[in-house]
């Protein structure tokens, strides 16, 4: 059967087809948003954070984020200081040293910033 020149009929939009706007994590006071996902699970979306968990010489430290050095994912993200997985951030360790670290978690989906020293 032909439907106005098409072979098959177009399918209706369903609730399971929905997507959401990506969360663009920035540096600032800790802000999280809880979102219910398909299947009843939850995702914590990190809107902004001041701290990151950094693995430095085999130790896991909670470090303060000073700035975003670069984000290879997108030049625009570097300019707007948006943190995503793979971004290079400058952090201050508890003993006062400044180190660069690469983000290994997905802050917009995991709700935390995990990183390894570069």
C-alpha positions as CSV (number, residue, x, y, z in Angstrom):
1,X,0.0,0.0,0.0
2,X,1.2,3.5,-0.8
3,X,0.8,6.4,1.7
4,X,1.1,9.7,-0.2
5,X,4.1,8.4,-2.2
6,X,5.7,6.6,0.8
7,X,5.8,2.8,1.0
8,X,5.1,2.5,4.8
9,X,3.3,4.7,7.3
10,X,5.4,6.9,9.6
11,X,5.4,5.8,13.2
12,X,4.0,8.0,16.0
13,X,6.2,9.6,18.6
14,X,6.4,7.6,21.8
15,X,7.5,8.4,25.3
16,X,10.5,6.0,24.9
17,X,11.8,8.1,22.0
18,X,12.4,11.2,24.2
19,X,15.9,12.6,24.8
20,X,17.0,15.3,27.1
21,X,19.1,18.4,26.9
22,X,22.7,17.7,27.8
23,X,23.8,19.1,31.1
24,X,26.8,21.5,30.7
25,X,28.7,21.2,34.0
26,X,30.6,24.3,35.1
27,X,32.8,25.4,38.0
28,X,30.9,26.8,41.0
29,X,28.9,25.9,44.1
30,X,27.8,22.2,44.1
31,X,24.5,21.8,42.3
32,X,22.9,18.5,41.4
33,X,19.7,17.5,39.7
34,X,18.0,14.1,40.1
35,X,16.4,12.7,37.0
36,X,14.2,9.6,36.7
37,X,15.3,7.4,33.8
38,X,13.5,4.6,31.9
39,X,13.1,1.5,34.1
40,X,12.7,3.6,37.2
41,X,16.4,4.3,37.8
42,X,17.9,7.6,38.7
43,X,20.7,9.7,37.2
44,X,22.4,12.5,39.2
45,X,23.1,15.4,36.8
46,X,25.9,17.6,38.0
47,X,25.1,21.2,37.1
48,X,28.2,22.8,38.8
49,X,30.9,21.7,41.2
50,X,33.9,23.1,43.1
51,X,35.6,19.9,43.8
52,X,37.0,16.8,41.9
53,X,38.2,13.4,43.1
54,X,41.7,13.1,41.6
55,X,44.0,10.1,41.6
56,X,47.5,11.4,42.2
57,X,50.4,9.0,42.6
58,X,48.0,6.1,43.5
59,X,46.1,8.1,46.1
60,X,42.6,9.5,45.7
61,X,42.3,13.1,46.8
62,X,39.4,15.6,47.0
63,X,40.9,18.6,45.2
64,X,39.5,22.1,44.6
65,X,39.0,23.0,40.9
66,X,40.8,26.2,40.0
67,X,40.0,26.4,36.3
68,X,39.5,24.6,33.0
69,X,42.7,24.4,31.0
70,X,41.1,23.0,27.8
71,X,38.3,20.8,26.6
72,X,39.3,18.8,23.4
73,X,35.7,17.8,22.9
74,X,34.7,21.3,21.8
75,X,36.5,24.6,21.4
76,X,33.3,26.4,22.5
77,X,33.3,24.3,25.7
78,X,36.8,25.6,26.5
79,X,35.7,29.2,26.0
80,X,32.6,28.7,28.1
81,X,34.4,26.6,30.8
82,X,32.2,23.5,30.5
83,X,33.5,20.3,32.0
84,X,32.9,17.0,30.1
85,X,34.8,13.7,30.0
86,X,38.3,14.2,28.7
87,X,38.5,17.9,29.8
88,X,41.8,19.0,31.3
89,X,41.3,20.9,34.6
90,X,43.7,22.6,36.9
91,X,43.2,21.5,40.5
92,X,44.7,22.5,43.9
93,X,45.6,19.5,46.1
94,X,45.0,19.5,49.9
95,X,48.7,20.3,50.5
96,X,48.5,23.4,48.2
97,X,50.2,22.1,45.0
98,X,48.6,22.9,41.6
99,X,48.2,20.0,39.2
100,X,46.5,19.4,35.9
101,X,44.1,16.5,35.7
102,X,42.0,14.8,33.0
103,X,38.3,14.1,33.7
104,X,37.5,10.4,33.5
105,X,33.8,10.5,34.6
106,X,30.8,11.9,32.8
107,X,29.7,14.7,35.2
108,X,26.4,15.3,33.4
109,X,25.4,11.7,33.9
110,X,27.3,10.4,36.9
111,X,27.0,13.4,39.2
112,X,30.7,13.5,40.2
113,X,33.9,14.7,38.7
114,X,36.6,12.0,38.8
115,X,40.0,12.7,37.3
116,X,43.5,11.4,36.9
117,X,46.6,13.6,37.1
118,X,48.3,14.3,33.8
